[in-house]
Amino acid sequence: MVYGILRFINFAHGDVFMLGAFAGFYLAPKIATVLPTPSIGAGLVVMGLSMVICAAAGVVIERFAYRPLRRSPKLTMLITAIGVSLFLEYTGQFVFGAAPKSFPALIPVYSLPHLGGLNINSNQIVVLGVTLLLLLALRFIVQKTKIGMAMRALSFNPEAAALMGVNLDAVISFTFALGSALAAAAGILFAVNYPAIDPLMGILPGLKAFVAAVLGGIGNLPGAVLGALIIGSTETFVSGYISSTYRDAIAFAILILILLIKPSGLLGKKEVEKV
């Protein structure tokens, strides 16, 4: 979404993912005094509050780090995004501590019957279900609401959108808030399945999200989902049939391959750029 509107990669997105996980870590004990944990209700409340916190963080990042540079060269924006990412990582180490922390149990875990040689637990089903609901909600917002129409108009032609009365600053802030809220939800869902969190946990997922976006067609929401499914499935097969050592490397091998064969991505469109 951010690339579609501002035409730059927000490399701090993975670190907002980390902030979401830590927000859940500190909120869970507070919520446990009101709602029984682990439970679905407590998990949803923690996720919702974490999304609100990270949405606010996304708006602050956009307002003070990116908005002053909006008319600057894209390279300046890119370097700033990397700087924001490093700032969040090392501030996280200072505030939260560098040592990994054990994420509290938010939802009850049950083992499900084996499907062939497949081991599945209830956490994985919950993550899949919540992810699908969030994707549908995102699709609805972008395609069926006025703010979504404004986002699409801004992506297509910012000057024309401004002339038609679209408040560009408000739409861009909303885009960052929405993206950061989804990053927080991803951080909570990740921590539920891999319950060791640390301030650098967002680096690799952030890079893989970038690879998935490029694979599917950067700026294309369905393409990002398709790219993520391909990356995740490929990593799983490589881990199961070859070695888990190569699991992370395969994502970047796919990135190199897609840039060589189809730089616009699987669902992306070629853009003509005037020189």
LINBEL-V975312 format. One record per pair of residues at least 12 apart in sequence whose ideal C-beta (glycine too) atoms are under 10 Angstrom apart, sorted by the first residue. I is the first residue (numbers start at 1). J is the second residue. Records with the same first field share a line. If there is no record, write none. Layout:
BEGIN
I=J, J
END
This chain:
BEGIN
1=138, 142, 151, 155, 174, 175, 176, 178, 179, 182, 219, 221, 224
2=58, 62, 66, 81, 172, 175, 176, 178, 179, 180, 219
3=155, 210, 213, 214, 218, 219, 220, 224
4=142, 151, 152, 154, 155, 156, 175, 218, 219, 220, 221
5=151, 152, 154, 155, 156, 158, 161, 168, 171, 172, 175, 176, 219
6=62, 66, 67, 70, 74, 77, 154, 155, 158, 172, 175, 176
7=74, 77, 155, 158, 218, 219
8=66, 69, 70, 74, 75, 76, 77, 78, 80, 81
9=74, 77, 78, 81, 82, 206, 210, 213, 214, 218
10=58, 61, 62, 65, 66, 77, 78, 80, 81, 84, 85, 175, 176, 179, 180, 183, 206, 210
11=78, 79, 80, 81, 82, 83, 84, 85, 86, 203, 206, 207, 210
12=57, 58, 61, 65, 66, 80, 81, 82, 83, 84, 85, 86, 87, 88, 89, 180, 183, 202, 206
13=58, 61, 81, 84, 85, 176, 179, 180, 182, 183, 186, 202, 205, 206, 209, 210, 213
14=85, 88, 89, 183, 186, 187, 200, 201, 202, 203, 204, 205, 206, 207, 208, 209, 210
15=57, 61, 84, 85, 86, 87, 88, 89, 91, 92, 183, 187, 199, 200, 201, 202, 203, 206
16=53, 54, 55, 57, 58, 61, 84, 85, 88, 176, 179, 180, 181, 182, 183, 184, 186, 187, 202, 206
17=54, 180, 182, 183, 184, 185, 186, 187, 188, 190, 191, 201, 202, 203, 205, 206, 209
18=54, 85, 88, 89, 92, 96, 183, 184, 187, 190, 191, 197, 198, 199, 200, 201, 202, 203, 205, 206
19=50, 53, 54, 57, 58, 88, 91, 92, 96, 180, 183, 184, 187, 199, 202
20=47, 50, 51, 53, 54, 55, 57, 180, 181, 182, 183, 184, 185, 186, 187, 188, 189, 190, 191, 197, 202
21=50, 54, 96, 101, 103, 183, 184, 186, 187, 188, 189, 190, 191, 192, 194, 195, 197, 198, 199, 201, 202
22=50, 53, 54, 92, 95, 96, 101, 103, 184, 187, 191, 197, 198, 199, 201
23=46, 47, 49, 50, 51, 52, 53, 54, 57, 184, 187, 188
24=43, 46, 47, 49, 50, 51, 53, 103, 104, 106, 184, 185, 187, 188, 189, 191, 192, 197
25=46, 50, 96, 101, 102, 103, 104, 187, 188, 191, 195, 197
26=46, 50, 53, 96, 101, 104
27=42, 45, 46, 47, 48, 49, 50, 53, 104, 106, 188
28=42, 43, 45, 46, 49, 50, 103, 104, 105, 106, 188, 191
29=104
30=45, 46, 49
31=43, 44, 45, 46, 49, 104, 106
32=46, 104, 106
37=104, 105, 106, 107, 108
38=104, 105, 106, 107, 108, 109, 192
39=105, 106, 107, 108
40=106, 107, 108, 126
41=106, 107
42=104, 105, 106, 107
43=105, 106, 107, 108, 126, 130, 188, 189, 192
44=106, 107, 130, 188
45=106
46=104, 106, 107, 188, 192
47=106, 107, 130, 134, 181, 184, 185, 187, 188, 189, 192
48=181, 184, 185, 188
49=184, 188
50=181, 183, 184, 185, 187, 188, 191
51=134, 177, 178, 180, 181, 182, 183, 184, 185, 187, 188
52=177, 181, 184
53=180, 181, 184
54=177, 179, 180, 181, 182, 183, 184, 185, 186, 187, 188
55=173, 174, 176, 177, 178, 179, 180, 181, 182, 183, 184
56=177, 180, 181
57=88, 176, 177, 180, 181, 183, 184
58=173, 174, 175, 176, 177, 178, 179, 180, 181, 182, 183, 184
59=172, 173, 174, 175, 176, 177, 180
60=173, 176, 177, 180
61=81, 84, 87, 88, 176, 180
62=84, 169, 172, 173, 174, 175, 176, 177, 179, 180
63=169, 172, 173, 176
64=84
65=77, 80, 81, 83, 84, 87
66=80, 81, 84, 172, 176
67=169, 172, 173, 176
68=80
69=81
70=168, 169, 172
85=202, 203, 206
88=199, 202
89=198, 199, 200, 201, 202, 203
90=199, 200
91=199
92=198, 199, 200, 201, 202
93=198, 199, 200
94=199
95=199
96=197, 198, 199
97=198, 199
98=198, 199, 200
99=198, 199
100=195, 196, 197, 198, 199, 200, 201
101=191, 195, 196, 197, 198, 199
102=191, 195, 196, 197
103=187, 188, 190, 191, 192, 193, 194, 195, 196, 197
104=191, 192, 195
105=123, 192, 195
106=123, 126, 188, 191, 192, 195
107=122, 123, 126, 127, 192
108=122, 123, 126
109=121, 122, 123, 124, 126, 192, 193
110=122, 123, 125
112=124, 125
117=240
121=193
123=189, 192, 193, 195
124=189, 192, 193
126=189, 192, 193
127=186, 188, 189, 190, 192, 193
128=189
130=185, 186, 188, 189, 192
131=182, 185, 186, 189, 225, 228
132=225
133=185
134=181, 182, 185, 186, 189
135=182, 221, 222, 224, 225
137=178, 182
138=178, 179, 181, 182, 221, 225
139=221, 222, 225
141=174, 178
142=155, 175, 178, 221
143=221
146=166
147=166, 170, 171, 174, 175, 178
148=171, 174, 178
149=161, 166, 171
150=164, 165, 166, 167, 168, 170, 171, 174, 175
151=166, 171, 172, 174, 175, 178
152=171
153=166, 168, 171
154=166, 167, 168, 171, 172, 175
155=171, 175, 219
158=171, 172
183=202, 205, 206, 209
186=202, 205, 209
187=201, 202, 205
190=202, 205
204=248, 251
207=248, 251, 252, 255
208=227, 228, 231, 232, 235, 248, 251, 252, 254, 255
209=224, 227, 228, 231, 251
210=224, 227, 251, 255
211=227, 228, 230, 231, 250, 251, 252, 253, 254, 255, 256, 258
212=224, 225, 226, 227, 228, 229, 230, 231, 232, 251, 254, 255, 265
213=225, 227, 228, 265, 268
214=227, 254, 255, 258, 259, 263, 264, 265, 266, 268
215=227, 228, 229, 230, 231, 251, 254, 255, 257, 258, 259, 262, 265, 266, 267, 268
216=228, 229, 230, 231, 258, 265, 266, 267, 268
217=258, 262, 263, 264, 265, 266, 267, 268, 269
218=263, 264, 265, 268
219=264, 265, 267, 268, 269, 271
220=264, 265, 266, 267, 268, 269
221=267
222=266, 267
223=264, 265, 266, 267, 268
224=265, 267
225=267
226=265, 266, 267
227=251, 254, 255, 258, 265, 266, 267
230=251, 254, 258, 266
231=250, 251, 254, 255
232=251
234=247, 250, 251, 253, 254
235=247, 248, 249, 250, 251, 254
237=250
238=250, 251, 253
END
